[in-house]
């Protein structure tokens, strides 16, 4: 069904050399495929991983509680509850360490699947210019001891605190785009607060994005509404702090959250991709060049500044960010079937 609670997910303890932490795989428990979300709980002084770099996946940490340090290459910075930390792909080697009051974070990131082939009988793996010999054991066993430097004053732009990000306030809903404020390039993390009875947004279906949502505070319901027929009754599931929801793309089942009597606060993570979508070329090409992005944006649900129209040799495509979504039971849903988003 795509919903779990972190209290019901089996934790595991990992200790190896200098590294130790308690891990809870939230994304898999909620049924995600390529979207990853893992809760990492650290006792004072614990460090979960060696400093590492992701080649393709951008990683975002949200600090649930406690305090500590994050390491970016050779520099350390203080982190605390409510912080959003963006670790860009192919940038600094990074890890974290708990302070005197421990540290509790959720790590979000797209799962990386290596596009290479392994030769299990010979114990080798292909590389670009040759091959790699596979070895037994664990790579952490080769890690030298990490001596943590004293934290630097101030913090880089890739670390922001929730309360320092200006919210977009609409109708009892306060939405903060934390990841964008911290300079993310490929992924997003939004912090959403709702007053009692307020919806998180219109019930919607994502065309290409897999999304993971975690309830941080309050209570409410997850509403799942079939996109067709219009005005279908939503299926409701109670949520509270610790509820984790995974919503895959293209399900035809729209989702939204409604806050309960105590309000509702959640964070939503997704990985940005762009789709080259064939669209109604006669519709767009008949318009002036400067009007094409506006029309394409209307077909895709708004956000005209983030839609690029490519017209070559009498053909027209839309380079559309993945987060364009289809509203349940709306005319946009039907148009999306025409332009190929489904």
C-alpha positions in Angstrom: 0.0 0.0 0.0 3.0 2.3 0.3 2.7 3.3 4.0 4.7 2.3 7.1 5.7 3.6 10.5 9.2 3.8 11.7 8.3 2.2 15.0 7.2 -0.9 13.1 10.3 -1.2 10.9 13.1 -3.5 12.1 16.2 -1.7 13.1 19.7 -3.0 12.7 23.0 -2.1 14.3 26.1 -1.7 12.2 29.5 -1.5 13.9 32.8 -1.7 12.0 36.0 0.0 13.0 35.4 3.6 13.8 31.8 3.4 12.4 28.8 2.6 14.5 25.1 3.5 14.2 21.5 2.2 14.3 19.8 2.1 10.9 16.1 1.9 10.0 15.4 1.4 6.2 12.2 3.5 5.9 11.9 3.7 2.1 12.0 0.0 1.5 9.5 -0.6 4.3 7.1 1.8 2.6 7.5 0.1 -0.8 9.8 2.5 -2.6 11.9 1.3 -5.5 14.6 3.9 -6.5 13.9 6.4 -3.8 15.8 5.8 -0.6 15.1 7.0 2.9 17.0 5.7 6.0 16.8 6.8 9.6 20.2 6.9 11.3 20.3 7.1 15.1 23.7 7.9 16.7 24.8 7.8 20.3 27.1 10.5 21.5 30.4 10.5 19.5 29.2 7.9 17.0 30.0 8.2 13.3 27.9 6.0 10.8 30.1 5.9 7.7 33.5 6.8 6.5 33.8 10.1 4.5 32.4 9.2 1.1 31.3 10.7 -2.3 28.3 9.6 -4.4 29.1 9.6 -8.1 25.5 10.0 -9.3 23.1 10.4 -6.4 22.6 13.7 -4.6 22.0 13.0 -0.9 19.9 15.1 1.6 19.9 14.7 5.3 17.2 16.1 7.6 18.1 16.3 11.3 15.2 15.1 13.4 16.9 15.7 16.8 20.1 16.1 18.7 23.2 17.8 17.4 26.7 17.1 16.0 29.0 17.7 13.2 29.2 17.1 9.5 32.5 16.7 7.6 32.9 18.2 4.1 36.4 17.1 2.9 38.7 18.5 5.6 36.3 20.9 7.2 33.7 20.3 10.0 30.5 22.3 10.7 27.9 22.1 13.4 24.5 20.7 12.7 21.3 20.7 14.8 17.6 19.7 14.9 15.7 21.1 11.9 18.7 21.3 9.6 18.6 20.3 6.0 22.0 19.3 4.6 22.6 18.8 0.8 25.5 16.6 -0.2 25.9 17.2 -3.9 27.0 14.3 -6.2 30.7 14.2 -7.1 31.5 16.9 -4.6 32.9 16.8 -1.1 33.6 13.6 0.8 31.1 13.7 3.7 29.9 12.0 6.9 28.4 13.0 10.3 29.2 12.6 14.0 26.9 12.9 17.0 27.4 15.4 19.7 27.0 15.0 23.4 23.2 14.7 23.1 23.3 12.2 20.2 22.1 12.7 16.7 19.0 11.5 14.8 18.7 12.0 11.0 16.9 10.8 7.9 19.1 10.3 4.9 17.3 10.7 1.5 18.8 9.8 -1.8 18.1 7.9 -5.1 19.4 4.4 -4.9 22.4 3.9 -7.2 22.6 0.8 -9.4 26.0 0.4 -11.0 25.7 0.1 -14.8 28.4 -2.5 -15.1 28.7 -6.2 -15.5 30.3 -8.7 -13.0 32.0 -11.9 -13.9 31.3 -14.0 -10.8 33.3 -17.1 -11.7 36.5 -15.1 -12.3 35.9 -12.6 -9.5 36.2 -9.6 -11.8 34.1 -6.6 -13.0 34.4 -4.6 -16.1 35.7 -1.0 -16.0 36.1 1.6 -18.7 39.6 0.7 -19.7 40.0 -2.8 -18.2 38.7 -4.7 -15.3 38.5 -4.6 -11.5 39.4 -7.6 -9.3 36.7 -8.3 -6.7 37.9 -8.8 -3.2 36.4 -10.5 -0.1 35.8 -8.5 3.1 34.4 -5.0 3.5 35.9 -1.7 2.2 35.4 -0.1 5.6 38.1 -2.4 6.9 40.7 -0.4 4.9 39.6 3.0 6.3 42.3 4.9 8.2 41.2 6.5 11.5 39.5 9.8 11.0 40.6 12.6 13.3 37.8 15.2 13.4 38.9 18.8 13.1 37.3 21.5 15.3 34.2 23.0 13.6 34.6 26.2 11.6 32.5 29.3 12.5 29.5 29.8 10.3 28.2 27.2 7.9 28.2 26.7 4.1 25.2 27.4 1.9 24.5 23.7 1.7 23.3 23.6 5.3 20.1 25.5 6.2 17.7 25.3 9.2 14.0 25.0 8.7 13.2 28.2 10.7 15.6 30.2 8.6 13.8 29.5 5.3 11.0 31.8 4.4 7.7 29.9 4.0 5.3 30.1 1.2 2.0 30.7 3.1 -1.3 29.8 1.5 -4.6 29.1 3.2 -3.4 27.6 6.4 -0.4 25.8 4.8 3.2 26.8 5.2 5.6 25.3 2.7 9.4 25.6 2.8 11.6 24.5 0.0 14.6 23.4 2.1 16.6 21.7 -0.6 16.5 24.6 -3.0 17.5 27.0 -0.3 20.5 24.7 0.4 21.5 24.6 -3.3 20.3 21.2 -4.4 20.5 20.4 -8.1 18.7 17.1 -8.7 16.6 16.4 -5.7 14.0 18.2 -3.6 13.0 18.3 0.1 10.0 20.4 1.2 8.8 21.0 4.7 5.0 21.4 4.9 3.0 22.6 8.0 -0.8 22.5 7.9 -3.4 23.9 10.2 -6.2 21.6 11.4 -8.4 20.4 8.5 -6.1 21.8 5.8 -4.9 19.8 2.8 -1.2 19.5 1.9 -2.2 20.5 -1.7 -4.6 19.3 -4.4 -4.8 15.5 -4.7 -2.4 14.8 -7.6 -0.5 12.0 -9.4 3.1 12.4 -10.4 4.0 11.5 -14.0 7.7 10.4 -13.4 8.6 11.2 -9.8 8.8 8.7 -7.0 8.1 10.6 -3.7 8.7 9.7 -0.1 6.9 11.7 2.7 7.6 11.5 6.4 5.3 12.9 9.1 7.2 14.8 11.7 4.5 16.1 14.0 0.7 16.1 14.6 -1.8 13.7 13.1 -4.1 13.5 10.1 -5.0 11.3 7.1 -3.5 10.2 3.9 -6.1 10.5 1.2 -5.7 8.3 -1.9 -8.1 9.2 -4.7 -8.5 7.4 -8.1 -7.8 9.9 -10.9 -10.8 8.5 -12.8 -13.7 8.8 -12.6 -14.0 12.4 -11.5 -15.3 13.0 -7.9 -14.3 9.5 -6.8 -14.3 9.1 -3.0 -10.8 9.0 -1.4 -9.4 6.0 0.5 -8.2 7.3 3.9 -5.4 6.1 6.1 -4.5 7.6 9.5 -1.0 9.1 9.9 1.0 10.4 12.8 4.6 11.3 13.7 6.8 8.6 12.2 4.4 7.6 9.4 6.3 7.1 6.1 4.5 7.1 2.7 6.1 6.1 -0.6 4.2 7.2 -3.8 5.5 5.7 -7.1 4.9 7.5 -10.4 2.1 6.8 -12.8 -0.2 5.0 -10.5 -3.4 6.8 -11.4 -4.1 7.2 -7.7 -3.8 10.8 -6.5 -2.5 11.5 -3.0 -2.8 14.3 -0.5 -2.7 14.7 3.3 -5.3 16.3 5.5 -4.3 17.6 8.9 -6.1 16.4 12.0 -7.2 18.4 15.1 -3.5 19.0 16.2 -2.3 20.0 12.7 0.2 18.1 10.6 3.8 18.6 9.7 5.7 16.5 7.1 8.7 16.5 4.8 8.5 15.4 1.2 11.5 14.2 -0.9 11.7 13.5 -4.6 14.3 13.2 -7.3 14.2 15.6 -10.2 14.3 14.3 -13.7 13.4 15.8 -17.0 11.2 14.3 -19.6 11.4 14.9 -23.3 7.7 14.8 -24.1 6.2 14.8 -27.6 3.3 17.2 -27.4 0.7 18.8 -29.6 3.1 20.2 -32.2 0.3 21.9 -34.3 -0.9 23.6 -31.2 2.4 25.0 -30.1 4.0 25.7 -33.5 0.9 27.7 -34.5 1.8 30.2 -31.7 4.5 32.8 -31.5 7.8 31.6 -30.3 7.6 33.6 -27.1 4.1 32.2 -26.3 5.1 28.6 -26.6 6.5 28.1 -23.1 3.3 29.6 -21.6 1.1 27.3 -23.6 3.2 24.2 -22.8 3.1 25.1 -19.2 -0.7 25.2 -19.2 -0.7 21.7 -20.7 1.6 20.5 -18.0 0.0 22.3 -15.1 1.8 25.6 -14.6 5.3 26.6 -13.6 6.0 28.2 -17.0 9.5 29.3 -16.0 10.6 25.7 -15.7 9.3 24.5 -19.1 11.4 24.6 -22.2 9.9 24.1 -25.7 12.2 22.6 -28.4 11.0 23.1 -31.9 13.1 21.7 -34.8 12.2 20.6 -38.3 8.5 21.0 -37.8 8.5 18.8 -34.6 7.8 20.1 -31.1 8.8 18.6 -27.8 8.6 19.8 -24.2 11.5 19.4 -21.9 9.5 19.2 -18.6 10.7 18.7 -15.0 9.3 15.6 -13.4 7.4 17.3 -10.7 4.7 18.5 -13.1 1.7 16.6 -11.8 -1.8 15.6 -12.9 -4.7 16.8 -10.8 -7.2 14.1 -9.9 -10.3 14.2 -12.1 -9.3 17.5 -13.9 -9.1 18.5 -17.5 -5.3 18.4 -17.2 -5.6 14.7 -16.5 -7.2 14.1 -19.9 -4.8 16.4 -21.7 -1.9 14.6 -20.2 -3.1 11.4 -21.9 -2.9 13.3 -25.2 0.6 14.7 -24.7 2.1 11.4 -23.5 2.7 12.0 -19.8 0.8 8.8 -19.0 
